[in-house]
Amino acid sequence: MGKVVPHSLFSEFDIDLFKAGKHFQLYEKLGSHIIELDGVKGTYFAVWAPTAKSVSVIGDFNYWLEGDHKLNVRWDASGIWEGFIPGIDKGTLYKYKIHSNNADIQTEKNDPFAKYCEHPPKTASIVWDAEYDWKDKEWMGYRADKNGLDKPYSVYEVHLGSWKRKADNTFLSYVELAQDLVKYVKEMGFTHVEFMPIMEYPYDPSWGYQLTGYFAPTSRFGKPEDFKFLVDKLHQNDIGVILDWVPSHFPEDAHGLGFFDGSHLYEHPDRRRGYHPDWKSLIFNYGRNEVRAFLISNALFWLDKYHVDGLRVDAVASMLYLDYSREDGEWEPNMYGNNENLEAMSFLREFNEAVYGGFPGVQTIAEESTAFTGVSRPVKYGGLGFGMKWMMGWMHDTLEYFKKEPIYRKHHQNDLTFSMTYAFTENFMLPFSHDEVVYGKQSLVYRMPGDEWQRFANLRLLFGYMFTHPGTNLIFMGGEFGQTSEWNFQQSLEWHLTQYAFHSGIQELIKDLNQTYKTYPALYEKQFSPEGFEWIDYGDHENSVLTYIRKGHDKKNDVLIACNFTPVPRENYRIGVPKSGQIKEIFNSDAKKYGGSGVSNNAIKLSTKAWHGRKRSMVVTIPPLSILIFQ
């Protein structure tokens, strides 16, 4: 194995951008890159370690001994160490051995820009070049239209390690998922799939939210090009791909980013701003230019190299507030004396501008649980610039309402109607995510009251209400067939339940709701606009009935929705209708194929009798615990 040869992939302009925090393609420069130099094949290494006294590449090629392959520090005070090592090829294991100028601290770290890592609990980085011949040109050509905010957006949230497993409880590979998962998502009619973090992580119980390999798809399921194959297959089947992205915190594992070069390099040096007490993890220093460039480069890397269509940003609330999960005295106010993290806000704005500026066909989605204003407002108008925000208040209020016995629901109808007072303050996504089916919260179906029939009728009503409420939708895996147990990341979903009528009925319902959502423009064209929604009657507390209209660009596409939140059928129920013409029932959650009682409305006749402030009305039967959609 040859000695380190001085070489650089950086230009002076690259270094200027890096120092300014404006280099957003750092993955092309930092890390390990297989190249040929003067006719000799080998690998170029570059790592940012400004406090280092020396940096050696150690690996299986030099018996993990330091000293023989020391990198050279750049002369320009960038803190970058680099060099070319002849003979090192794809598949070589390596780490960086760093001696710090800080009290002679020594660290042994994996490469922050590694494209592939060993299968945990092993921790080495792997020299890799994930060459892949993409076949999704058609999707990439029209995804900007498919991904638009005025298009159907129905998301299936997936944890790859527990969606489905083999008989011996081992994981399906990326390649196997490209068959089974893609077929299932297409059959169910979802427009997008969202993967819980697939970047390399050391600890399975973290579900992937404690990352050590930000640029590496986890090796649990295969190689980087195998993950590209999975994304490609989804695109070829007209399904968009969203990745969970975690710029909010990272673990203190010895081989990770923490105290990288013997200094607080990636994390904020003030423990009040650099340590997360809830997750016992470190918080990025959003005010440091090079850290901002690292994170934004990472976001763009997945959009660029893996053709990802969206990023759902985890734990945004924890980033926005200096006092998040902290008691008095455990945090320091900002320069204006309040609790907002100005550096994190600035970072998120820059992140969104970089994403939408470089990849206009994608979306960013914020998991943000507070009343912070302007999360999905464009940066130029003072917002954070996200495309969408999770509607956590709606999720909480709706589930609280549904767990109540129907006899008491008439006293709590405002739990449902309250969401419409703020539904258009952001571009909201309605989430029934993984967080709602763990830690003793129970599965969705077991949060419903009543006997088995009522539980499943309630669940059908819940999903129907979700799909007809303004906003986009997200359902965590298992919910779409009424899994009865809480989610367990260590085993497969309970697929055997789908042999039973009530569970297969929920599956059929979700298929039809997805199809209805995509077929009727009134349900998506104005999903973020108050012009797309109109109450008919939100005041019938006594019957626990809600009626409303969803509107599209063309009035002829308007749909009318009626919900009955009790197990008592509402017969001869009169509803005010906005216009004359024929009206038909296009969806009924009480249909027998879903497990319902089969009550439906045929040959509906409009009356000239005024009702609900409208000149015309119709009389229908609203089945027990059901939702009806009319056009």
BALO-210285 format. One record per residue (C-alpha): residue number from 1; chain; x, y, z. Coordinates in pm, 1 decimal, always signed. Each point is the difference from the previous one (the first is absolute). Layout:
<pts>
NUM:A:X:Y:Z
...
</pts>
This chain:
<pts>
1:A:+0.0:+0.0:+0.0
2:A:+146.3:+333.0:-108.1
3:A:+62.4:+301.6:+218.7
4:A:-224.2:+306.3:+2.1
5:A:+45.7:+213.1:-310.1
6:A:-81.8:+372.5:+28.5
7:A:-316.0:+68.2:-202.8
8:A:-316.2:+207.8:+24.7
9:A:-345.8:+9.9:-153.0
10:A:-56.2:+347.9:+143.6
11:A:+39.1:+324.7:-190.5
12:A:+50.6:+331.4:+177.5
13:A:-360.8:+80.7:-81.8
14:A:-112.2:-324.3:+167.9
15:A:+186.2:+98.9:+315.2
16:A:-147.2:+350.0:+0.1
17:A:-350.0:-146.4:-32.1
18:A:+69.7:-253.2:+275.6
19:A:+122.4:+264.0:+243.8
20:A:-302.0:+215.8:-79.9
21:A:-236.3:-292.5:+54.7
22:A:-121.2:+16.3:-361.0
23:A:+150.7:-318.2:-148.6
24:A:-295.8:-234.2:-38.0
25:A:+168.9:-275.4:-203.1
26:A:+261.1:-91.1:+258.9
27:A:-66.7:-368.2:-68.3
28:A:+188.4:+48.9:-327.0
29:A:+310.9:+114.2:+189.8
30:A:+13.0:-128.4:+357.9
31:A:-0.4:-370.6:+87.4
32:A:+160.7:-279.1:-202.0
33:A:+4.9:+5.2:-380.4
34:A:+136.1:-271.7:-229.2
35:A:+207.3:+178.0:-263.9
36:A:+296.7:-53.3:-228.6
37:A:+303.3:+224.1:+51.0
38:A:+284.8:-2.4:-252.6
39:A:-117.2:-336.4:-130.4
40:A:-21.1:-154.2:+348.0
41:A:-334.3:-105.2:+145.2
42:A:-67.3:+69.9:+365.5
43:A:-213.4:+203.7:+238.1
44:A:+7.1:+367.4:+91.0
45:A:-94.2:+78.4:+362.4
46:A:-104.3:+335.2:+143.0
47:A:-130.1:+76.8:+348.9
48:A:-75.1:+321.5:+188.7
49:A:+185.6:-1.7:+334.5
50:A:+128.1:+352.4:+77.7
51:A:+111.0:-79.6:+356.9
52:A:+204.2:-303.8:-107.0
53:A:+375.4:-24.4:+40.8
54:A:+8.6:-301.3:-233.7
55:A:-247.6:-215.4:-190.0
56:A:+76.7:-352.8:-118.5
57:A:-211.6:-226.6:-215.7
58:A:-10.2:-339.7:+168.3
59:A:-164.8:-312.8:-132.0
60:A:+25.5:-362.0:-97.4
61:A:+267.2:+96.7:-254.1
62:A:+246.8:+110.3:+271.0
63:A:-112.4:-225.6:+286.6
64:A:-179.3:+299.5:+162.5
65:A:+334.2:+150.8:+98.9
66:A:+48.7:+375.4:-17.5
67:A:+298.0:+184.9:-134.4
68:A:+58.8:-160.3:-338.7
69:A:-279.2:+191.4:-173.4
70:A:-7.7:+349.1:+146.1
71:A:-206.4:+256.8:-189.0
72:A:+130.7:+346.7:-78.7
73:A:-161.2:+308.6:+147.8
74:A:-89.3:+273.9:-246.9
75:A:+187.9:+326.5:+22.8
76:A:-311.0:+220.1:-18.8
77:A:-127.0:-35.0:+360.2
78:A:-304.7:-192.8:-120.2
79:A:+75.4:-280.5:+245.4
80:A:-18.9:-259.6:-279.3
81:A:+241.8:-294.1:-5.6
82:A:+40.3:-184.1:-329.7
83:A:+208.0:-229.9:-214.7
84:A:+1.2:-278.6:-258.3
85:A:+86.2:-357.5:+98.7
86:A:+91.8:-224.0:-297.6
87:A:-143.4:-349.7:-14.6
88:A:-301.4:+55.0:+224.6
89:A:-310.4:-113.6:-184.4
90:A:-372.9:-53.7:+46.8
91:A:-86.1:-202.7:+308.6
92:A:+294.6:+109.6:+213.1
93:A:-83.7:+51.3:+368.5
94:A:+133.5:+317.9:+159.9
95:A:-24.5:+257.7:+277.2
96:A:+182.2:+319.7:+93.0
97:A:+238.7:-2.2:+296.4
98:A:+16.0:+358.9:+121.5
99:A:+251.0:+148.5:+245.8
100:A:-135.0:+329.5:+126.7
101:A:+181.0:+316.1:+97.5
102:A:-249.5:+10.9:+285.2
103:A:+182.9:-164.6:+295.7
104:A:+132.6:-268.9:-237.4
105:A:-341.8:-169.2:-19.8
106:A:-15.6:-294.3:-240.6
107:A:-314.8:-103.5:-186.2
108:A:-74.5:-279.0:-244.1
109:A:-284.5:+105.9:-225.9
110:A:-192.0:-125.5:-297.1
111:A:-19.7:+227.0:-303.0
112:A:-281.1:+259.0:+31.4
113:A:-34.4:-16.4:-380.9
114:A:+26.8:-378.9:-36.7
115:A:-233.0:-133.8:-269.1
116:A:-16.3:-346.3:+157.0
117:A:+60.1:-136.2:+351.1
118:A:+44.7:-335.9:+165.3
119:A:-305.9:-180.4:+135.1
120:A:-48.4:+102.0:+365.6
121:A:+132.1:-73.7:+256.0
122:A:+312.4:+29.9:-217.3
123:A:+83.2:+364.0:-62.3
124:A:+256.7:+41.9:-279.4
125:A:-59.9:+205.7:-311.5
126:A:+32.2:-172.5:-338.4
127:A:+154.1:+148.0:-313.6
128:A:-281.5:-19.5:-251.0
129:A:-122.1:+120.9:-336.7
130:A:-371.5:-72.1:-34.7
131:A:-19.1:-4.0:-379.5
132:A:-353.8:-49.0:-123.6
133:A:-183.7:+27.9:-331.5
134:A:-324.7:+181.2:+81.8
135:A:-315.6:-92.7:-191.7
136:A:-236.8:+263.1:+142.0
137:A:+46.7:+269.5:-262.8
138:A:-373.8:+18.2:-66.0
139:A:-82.0:+55.2:+368.4
140:A:+273.5:+261.0:+43.9
141:A:-140.3:+181.9:-301.6
142:A:-347.7:+45.1:+141.4
143:A:+45.6:-26.4:+375.9
144:A:-16.5:+377.6:+46.8
145:A:-362.2:-25.8:-107.5
146:A:-69.1:-318.7:+201.6
147:A:+159.1:+158.1:+307.3
148:A:-189.8:+328.2:-23.7
149:A:-191.9:+139.7:+295.3
150:A:-318.2:-11.0:-205.6
151:A:+36.4:-371.6:-74.5
152:A:-98.9:-313.5:+195.8
153:A:+253.5:-73.9:+272.9
154:A:-75.9:-317.0:+193.6
155:A:+297.7:-137.9:+190.8
156:A:+71.8:-348.9:+135.6
157:A:+253.6:+26.5:+284.4
158:A:+232.0:-300.9:+22.3
159:A:+264.8:-134.9:+234.3
160:A:+198.6:-226.5:-229.5
161:A:+115.0:-235.5:+275.4
162:A:-349.5:-93.1:+113.7
163:A:-236.0:+44.1:-295.6
164:A:+41.9:-365.9:-86.4
165:A:+259.5:-256.1:+103.5
166:A:+100.7:-346.0:-111.6
167:A:-113.8:-314.9:+181.3
168:A:+318.7:+0.0:+210.6
169:A:-68.7:+365.1:+100.2
170:A:+290.4:+135.6:-206.4
171:A:-33.9:+316.0:-208.2
172:A:-118.7:+21.5:-356.2
173:A:+273.6:+154.9:-214.7
174:A:-39.2:+318.1:-203.2
175:A:-26.4:-221.2:-309.1
176:A:-270.3:-219.2:+155.3
177:A:-188.5:+309.3:+117.8
178:A:+17.2:+128.6:-356.2
179:A:-228.3:-290.9:-87.4
180:A:-229.9:-41.4:+300.3
181:A:-30.8:+356.7:+129.6
182:A:-28.1:+166.6:-339.7
183:A:-273.2:-239.7:-109.1
184:A:-192.9:+55.6:+323.2
185:A:+23.9:+380.7:+3.3
186:A:-114.1:+14.2:-361.7
187:A:-288.4:-238.4:+67.5
188:A:-110.2:+210.1:+299.1
189:A:+4.6:+317.1:-210.8
190:A:+231.4:+218.8:+207.4
191:A:+171.4:+275.9:-197.2
192:A:+313.0:+6.1:+217.8
193:A:+191.3:-216.4:+243.5
194:A:+189.0:+155.6:+289.6
195:A:+290.7:-191.9:+148.4
196:A:+92.0:+47.3:+362.2
197:A:+374.2:+79.6:+5.4
198:A:+201.9:-228.6:-224.9
199:A:+332.7:+177.9:+60.2
200:A:+242.3:-217.6:+199.2
201:A:-77.0:-21.6:+370.7
202:A:+159.1:-215.0:+271.5
203:A:-294.2:-77.2:+230.4
204:A:-315.5:-175.0:-122.5
205:A:-228.4:+126.2:+281.8
206:A:+64.8:+358.0:-120.7
207:A:-204.1:-95.3:-313.4
208:A:+269.1:+177.6:-200.4
209:A:-33.2:+342.3:+161.6
210:A:+353.5:-6.7:+148.0
211:A:+224.0:+21.2:-306.9
212:A:+371.5:-66.5:-36.3
213:A:+18.9:-37.8:-379.0
214:A:-181.8:+296.2:-152.4
215:A:+102.0:-82.3:-357.9
216:A:-31.8:-380.1:+17.3
217:A:-318.7:-205.9:-43.1
218:A:+1.3:-250.3:+285.3
219:A:+178.5:-324.2:-85.0
220:A:-268.4:-196.2:+189.4
221:A:-190.6:-48.9:-325.6
222:A:+275.3:-4.8:-261.0
223:A:+236.3:+222.1:-195.0
224:A:-50.2:+364.0:-101.7
225:A:-78.5:-93.5:-360.7
226:A:-266.0:-240.5:+131.1
227:A:-175.6:+290.3:+169.0
228:A:+19.6:+192.3:-328.4
229:A:-166.0:-301.1:-162.2
230:A:-286.6:+19.7:+251.6
231:A:-50.1:+372.6:-63.8
232:A:+17.5:-62.3:-375.2
233:A:-265.7:-272.9:+16.6
234:A:-232.5:+225.8:+197.3
235:A:+43.7:+274.7:-259.5
236:A:-62.8:-241.2:-285.9
237:A:-329.9:-81.5:+168.2
238:A:-96.9:+366.6:+37.5
239:A:+71.5:+17.6:+373.6
240:A:+194.5:+288.3:+154.1
241:A:+261.0:-52.5:+272.5
242:A:+30.8:+210.6:+315.3
243:A:+284.4:-48.7:+247.2
244:A:-4.1:+86.5:+367.9
245:A:+294.0:+235.0:+54.9
246:A:+145.6:+77.9:+343.4
247:A:+193.8:+328.7:+22.6
248:A:-120.1:+55.9:+355.9
249:A:+239.6:-220.0:+198.3
250:A:+252.0:-286.0:-19.9
251:A:+128.1:-264.3:+246.1
252:A:+314.3:+13.2:+210.5
253:A:+129.9:-336.8:-126.3
254:A:+380.8:-1.2:+6.1
255:A:+34.0:-56.9:-376.2
256:A:-252.4:+271.3:-95.5
257:A:+2.1:+377.0:-39.9
258:A:+23.5:+89.9:+369.1
259:A:+323.8:+165.1:+119.1
260:A:+130.2:-92.7:-343.1
261:A:+349.3:+146.9:+1.0
262:A:+33.5:+44.7:+374.4
263:A:-220.0:+308.6:-13.1
264:A:-370.0:+78.9:-25.4
265:A:+16.6:-1.3:-377.5
266:A:-353.8:-90.3:-109.3
267:A:-184.1:+52.8:+328.9
268:A:-56.7:+332.9:+172.9
269:A:+268.8:+48.1:+267.6
270:A:-247.9:+137.7:+256.9
271:A:-167.5:-302.3:+158.3
272:A:-318.9:+205.2:+39.0
273:A:-22.2:+17.3:-377.8
274:A:+205.0:-303.5:-99.0
275:A:-160.4:-283.2:+198.3
276:A:-351.1:-141.5:-25.2
277:A:-119.9:-122.8:+342.5
278:A:-294.3:-202.2:-136.5
279:A:+200.1:-203.8:-249.6
280:A:+339.4:+21.6:+176.1
281:A:+154.4:+112.0:-324.8
282:A:+195.1:+292.8:-138.8
283:A:-143.6:+300.8:-185.4
284:A:+164.3:+144.4:-310.0
285:A:+159.6:+342.5:+17.3
286:A:-224.9:+177.1:-254.1
287:A:+202.3:+318.5:+27.4
288:A:+320.0:-159.9:-131.4
289:A:+35.8:+44.6:-373.9
290:A:+167.8:-332.9:-70.1
291:A:-268.0:-190.4:+195.9
292:A:-276.6:+168.3:-198.7
293:A:+181.1:-98.0:-320.3
294:A:+30.7:-359.7:+125.1
295:A:-372.8:-27.3:+75.0
296:A:-126.4:+169.7:-315.0
297:A:+244.0:-203.1:-210.9
298:A:-142.9:-310.1:+164.6
299:A:-357.0:+96.9:-85.2
300:A:+89.1:+73.3:-362.0
301:A:+204.4:-322.3:-22.5
302:A:-312.4:-215.3:+38.1
303:A:-191.5:+209.3:-252.2
304:A:+290.5:-4.9:-244.7
305:A:+152.8:-346.9:+24.3
306:A:-307.0:-198.3:+108.6
307:A:-274.3:+187.1:-193.6
308:A:-201.1:+50.0:+320.3
309:A:-320.4:+203.3:-42.1
310:A:-40.7:+148.0:+346.2
311:A:+151.6:+40.4:+345.1
312:A:-205.4:-17.0:+317.9
313:A:+204.2:+189.7:+257.6
314:A:-14.4:-155.8:+344.8
315:A:-45.2:+185.6:+330.2
316:A:-11.2:+353.7:-141.9
317:A:-156.0:+132.1:+321.3
318:A:+306.8:-109.3:+197.1
319:A:+212.8:+205.9:-237.1
320:A:-209.4:+315.3:+16.1
321:A:-9.6:+53.5:+375.2
322:A:+296.0:+48.1:+232.9
323:A:-209.6:-112.3:+297.3
324:A:-136.5:-316.5:-164.2
325:A:-19.9:-267.1:+277.4
326:A:+202.7:+221.7:+232.3
327:A:-82.2:+142.8:+340.1
328:A:+63.8:+356.8:+109.6
329:A:+372.0:+60.6:+31.0
330:A:+82.8:-274.8:-250.2
331:A:-15.5:+225.1:-302.7
332:A:+121.0:+343.9:-105.8
333:A:-225.0:+248.5:-186.4
334:A:+100.2:+133.0:-341.1
335:A:+121.7:+354.0:-67.0
336:A:-358.7:+126.7:+17.0
337:A:-66.1:-166.2:+332.6
338:A:-241.6:-264.2:-127.1
339:A:+11.6:-376.9:-53.4
340:A:+31.1:-28.0:-377.5
341:A:+315.2:-159.9:-141.2
342:A:+86.3:+261.0:-261.1
343:A:+289.3:-201.7:-143.0
344:A:-218.4:-307.3:-50.8
345:A:-270.9:+210.9:-163.3
346:A:+257.2:+150.9:-234.7
347:A:+133.6:-347.1:-80.5
348:A:-345.6:-141.2:-80.1
349:A:-73.3:+292.4:-232.0
350:A:+329.6:-49.8:-181.3
351:A:-61.7:-376.1:-19.3
352:A:-341.9:+47.9:-161.6
353:A:+128.0:+261.6:-242.4
354:A:+281.6:-234.2:-104.7
355:A:-236.6:-295.2:-43.6
356:A:-263.0:+182.0:-202.3
357:A:+260.5:+199.3:-190.8
358:A:+191.5:-310.4:-106.4
359:A:-284.4:-251.3:-26.9
360:A:-328.2:+176.2:-79.1
361:A:-189.7:-327.7:-40.4
362:A:+27.3:-105.6:+365.8
363:A:-171.3:+82.2:+330.2
364:A:+123.7:+54.9:+354.6
365:A:-228.2:-86.6:+290.2
366:A:+45.8:+116.7:+358.6
367:A:-84.5:-208.6:+302.5
368:A:-73.5:+303.1:+213.9
369:A:-237.0:-26.4:+295.5
370:A:-33.8:+357.8:+124.7
371:A:-188.2:+310.7:-109.5
372:A:+314.2:+149.7:-158.0
373:A:-129.3:+212.0:-286.7
374:A:+106.8:-17.8:-363.2
375:A:+156.6:-346.5:-5.6
376:A:-134.0:-61.6:-353.0
377:A:+7.4:+362.8:-109.8
378:A:+264.4:+85.5:-262.4
379:A:+322.7:+148.5:+131.7
380:A:-48.5:+315.1:-206.2
381:A:-316.5:+66.0:+200.6
382:A:+167.2:-55.3:+334.9
383:A:-74.0:-372.3:+39.6
384:A:+226.7:-299.1:+50.1
385:A:-63.7:-114.8:-356.9
386:A:-129.1:-355.7:+46.9
387:A:-247.9:-141.0:-250.4
388:A:-217.7:-157.1:+270.1
389:A:-30.9:-37.4:+376.0
390:A:-139.9:-288.8:+201.4
391:A:-337.6:+94.5:+154.8
392:A:+72.1:-134.8:+346.6
393:A:-286.5:+187.9:+165.3
394:A:-254.1:-156.1:-235.9
395:A:+145.5:-345.2:+61.9
396:A:-14.8:+36.5:+377.6
397:A:-350.1:+151.8:+13.1
398:A:-142.6:-251.6:-246.9
399:A:+135.0:-303.9:+183.6
400:A:-119.3:+142.5:+332.2
401:A:-347.7:+37.9:-146.8
402:A:-10.4:-346.3:-154.9
403:A:+96.9:-179.2:+321.0
404:A:-310.6:+135.7:+171.1
405:A:-313.4:-212.2:+23.4
406:A:-243.0:+125.3:-267.3
407:A:-262.6:+93.1:+260.0
408:A:+235.6:+273.8:+127.3
409:A:+116.8:+125.9:-337.1
410:A:-276.9:+257.7:-31.5
411:A:+170.9:+192.2:+280.1
412:A:+335.4:+5.1:-181.3
413:A:-80.9:+75.9:-362.6
414:A:+215.6:+311.6:+21.8
415:A:+301.7:-233.5:+29.6
416:A:-60.8:-76.3:-368.6
417:A:-118.6:+337.2:-125.3
418:A:+275.5:+200.1:+172.8
419:A:+257.0:-107.9:-259.9
420:A:-178.0:+204.8:-264.9
421:A:+79.6:+320.7:+188.5
422:A:+369.5:-43.4:-86.2
423:A:+1.1:-259.9:-280.1
424:A:+127.5:+249.1:-258.5
425:A:+260.9:+180.1:+208.6
426:A:+253.9:-255.0:-130.6
427:A:+19.0:-258.9:-277.0
428:A:-96.5:-285.8:+228.6
429:A:+60.3:-372.9:-32.1
430:A:-229.5:-213.1:+218.3
431:A:+216.7:-267.6:+168.2
432:A:-86.8:-326.5:+168.5
433:A:+367.8:-78.9:+43.9
434:A:+208.2:-262.0:+179.5
435:A:+2.0:+214.3:+314.7
436:A:-373.2:-60.5:+43.7
437:A:+22.4:-380.2:+27.2
438:A:+282.1:-53.6:+252.8
439:A:+79.5:+40.4:+368.8
440:A:-339.3:-107.2:+132.1
441:A:-210.3:+219.0:-228.7
442:A:-141.9:-317.5:-161.2
443:A:-69.9:-65.1:-366.4
444:A:-247.0:+225.3:-178.8
445:A:-276.9:-260.7:-4.8
446:A:+36.9:-72.1:+371.2
447:A:-28.4:+370.1:+81.8
448:A:-354.8:-16.6:-133.6
449:A:-289.0:-70.8:+242.5
450:A:-268.9:-268.0:-23.9
451:A:-14.2:-360.2:-112.9
452:A:+196.2:-135.8:-294.0
453:A:-250.7:+123.7:-258.8
454:A:+0.4:+350.1:+149.5
455:A:+379.9:+12.1:+29.2
456:A:+41.8:-70.9:-369.3
457:A:-288.0:+227.7:-102.2
458:A:+164.6:+277.4:+201.4
459:A:+333.3:-68.5:-169.4
460:A:-161.8:+13.1:-343.1
461:A:-166.1:+328.2:+95.3
462:A:+328.0:+137.2:+136.2
463:A:+183.5:-68.1:-326.8
464:A:-287.7:+134.1:-209.9
465:A:-8.9:+318.3:+206.2
466:A:+377.5:+32.5:-41.4
467:A:-13.4:-31.7:-379.5
468:A:-278.2:+259.2:-31.3
469:A:+147.9:+254.0:+243.8
470:A:+209.7:+269.3:-172.9
471:A:+368.3:-93.2:-22.0
472:A:+213.3:-291.8:-112.5
473:A:+8.3:-337.2:+177.8
474:A:+246.2:-237.0:+165.9
475:A:-73.3:-346.0:+142.1
476:A:+257.3:-211.5:+182.8
477:A:+33.7:-357.6:-118.6
478:A:-240.4:-244.6:+162.0
479:A:-268.4:+260.9:+47.4
480:A:-126.7:-67.7:-351.6
481:A:-118.6:-348.5:+101.4
482:A:-86.2:+67.0:+363.1
483:A:+298.1:-160.1:+174.2
484:A:-111.4:-76.6:+355.5
485:A:+337.0:+5.1:+178.8
486:A:+220.5:+299.8:+53.3
487:A:+283.6:+30.5:-248.0
488:A:+305.3:-209.8:+93.1
489:A:+315.7:+91.7:-191.7
490:A:+145.7:-346.1:+69.2
491:A:-254.1:-198.7:-198.3
492:A:-216.4:+3.7:-310.1
493:A:-342.3:+157.5:-20.2
494:A:-288.6:-238.9:+78.1
495:A:-71.8:-86.1:-360.8
496:A:-194.4:-312.0:+99.7
497:A:-282.8:+229.0:+114.0
498:A:-85.5:+85.7:-359.5
499:A:-166.2:-339.9:-39.0
500:A:-280.5:+126.3:+224.3
501:A:-289.3:+197.6:-145.2
502:A:+19.5:+310.1:+219.6
503:A:+373.2:+42.1:-67.4
504:A:-20.8:-65.5:-373.1
505:A:-295.9:+238.2:+1.5
506:A:+221.6:+280.9:+133.8
507:A:+251.1:-79.4:-274.3
508:A:-271.7:+26.8:-264.3
509:A:-118.4:+326.2:+154.8
510:A:+348.4:+154.4:-18.9
511:A:+35.8:-113.0:-361.8
512:A:-330.2:+164.8:-87.6
513:A:+72.0:+315.2:+201.4
514:A:+331.8:+40.3:-181.9
515:A:-176.6:-51.4:-332.1
516:A:-277.8:+243.0:+91.9
517:A:+253.5:+258.5:+116.1
518:A:+187.4:-25.3:-330.2
519:A:-314.7:-9.6:-215.0
520:A:-190.3:+301.5:+135.7
521:A:+194.2:+328.0:-37.6
522:A:-210.4:+171.3:+266.6
523:A:+185.2:-207.0:+259.3
524:A:+345.8:+128.0:-94.7
525:A:+3.1:+302.9:-230.9
526:A:-64.3:+248.5:+281.8
527:A:+104.9:-215.0:+294.1
528:A:+199.0:+287.9:+150.9
529:A:-242.9:+279.9:-80.4
530:A:-310.0:+118.1:+190.8
531:A:-169.0:+23.4:-341.1
532:A:+8.1:-379.6:-11.4
533:A:-219.1:-55.9:+305.6
534:A:-348.3:+104.0:+110.4
535:A:-205.8:-110.9:+296.5
536:A:-357.6:-107.7:-61.9
537:A:-69.6:-63.5:+368.7
538:A:+246.6:-37.5:+285.5
539:A:-260.5:+60.9:+271.9
540:A:-198.6:-324.2:+10.0
541:A:+151.1:-106.1:+331.8
542:A:-308.9:-194.9:+104.7
543:A:+34.3:-245.1:-289.7
544:A:+383.2:+22.8:-12.3
545:A:-18.3:+67.3:-373.6
546:A:+231.3:+220.7:-205.2
547:A:-68.9:+105.7:-359.3
548:A:+234.1:+199.0:-221.6
549:A:+106.7:+64.0:-358.8
550:A:+339.2:-40.0:-162.8
551:A:+64.1:+213.0:-307.5
552:A:+233.5:-10.0:-297.1
553:A:+69.5:+243.6:-281.9
554:A:-317.4:-105.2:-185.7
555:A:-326.3:+18.8:+195.2
556:A:-135.8:-306.5:-173.8
557:A:+264.8:-204.7:+182.7
558:A:-110.7:+106.1:+349.7
559:A:-72.7:-283.2:+243.1
560:A:-222.2:-4.9:+306.5
561:A:+94.1:-197.2:+311.4
562:A:-221.4:-124.2:+283.9
563:A:+142.0:-163.3:+315.7
564:A:-197.7:-181.8:+270.1
565:A:+211.3:-45.4:+311.5
566:A:-250.8:-219.0:+187.3
567:A:-113.1:-363.3:-45.8
568:A:-357.7:+122.6:-55.1
569:A:-99.1:+21.7:-368.6
570:A:-130.1:+345.4:-93.3
571:A:-297.2:-74.4:-221.8
572:A:-183.7:+263.6:-203.3
573:A:+280.9:+240.5:+75.7
574:A:-40.0:+324.4:-192.0
575:A:+307.2:+179.2:-133.4
576:A:+12.2:+333.8:-175.5
577:A:+140.5:-27.0:-352.1
578:A:+184.6:+288.5:-170.0
579:A:-138.1:-43.8:-353.6
580:A:-245.2:-184.3:-220.5
581:A:+75.8:-304.1:-213.2
582:A:+49.1:-368.4:+57.4
583:A:+172.7:-123.7:+311.8
584:A:+145.3:-341.4:+65.5
585:A:+173.5:-181.7:+283.6
586:A:+359.5:-66.1:-106.9
587:A:+142.2:-139.3:+325.3
588:A:-156.1:-167.7:+302.8
589:A:+213.2:-133.9:+285.4
590:A:-292.6:-222.8:+107.1
591:A:+22.0:-212.0:-315.4
592:A:-4.6:-374.9:+63.4
593:A:+335.3:-50.0:-173.5
594:A:+158.9:+211.1:+272.7
595:A:-173.6:-192.8:+278.5
596:A:-294.0:+240.2:+32.2
597:A:-373.5:-58.8:+14.1
598:A:-59.2:+86.8:-364.8
599:A:-238.8:+293.6:+39.0
600:A:+23.5:+222.5:-305.8
601:A:-182.5:+278.8:-180.3
602:A:-121.4:-63.8:-353.0
603:A:-202.4:+228.0:-227.1
604:A:+37.4:+305.3:+220.5
605:A:-254.0:+267.6:-82.8
606:A:+59.5:+367.9:+56.3
607:A:-276.2:+203.4:+162.4
608:A:-74.7:+368.8:-37.1
609:A:-41.6:+15.5:+375.3
610:A:+252.0:+247.1:+138.8
611:A:+234.7:-136.2:+266.7
612:A:+326.4:+102.5:+160.5
613:A:-37.0:+340.7:-162.7
614:A:-17.0:-151.1:-347.6
615:A:-288.0:+0.2:-247.7
616:A:+8.3:-374.7:-55.4
617:A:+47.3:-306.2:+214.3
618:A:+13.6:-377.9:-9.9
619:A:-112.2:-267.8:+241.0
620:A:+235.5:-292.3:+61.5
621:A:+77.8:-271.8:+249.2
622:A:+338.2:+36.7:+168.8
623:A:+95.6:-349.5:+120.7
624:A:+140.0:-58.0:+350.0
625:A:+358.4:+117.6:+57.3
626:A:+46.9:+85.6:-363.6
627:A:+110.6:+258.3:-249.7
628:A:-172.5:+62.0:-333.6
629:A:+135.6:+192.6:-297.2
630:A:-242.9:+134.1:-261.4
631:A:+51.8:+171.4:-331.4
</pts>
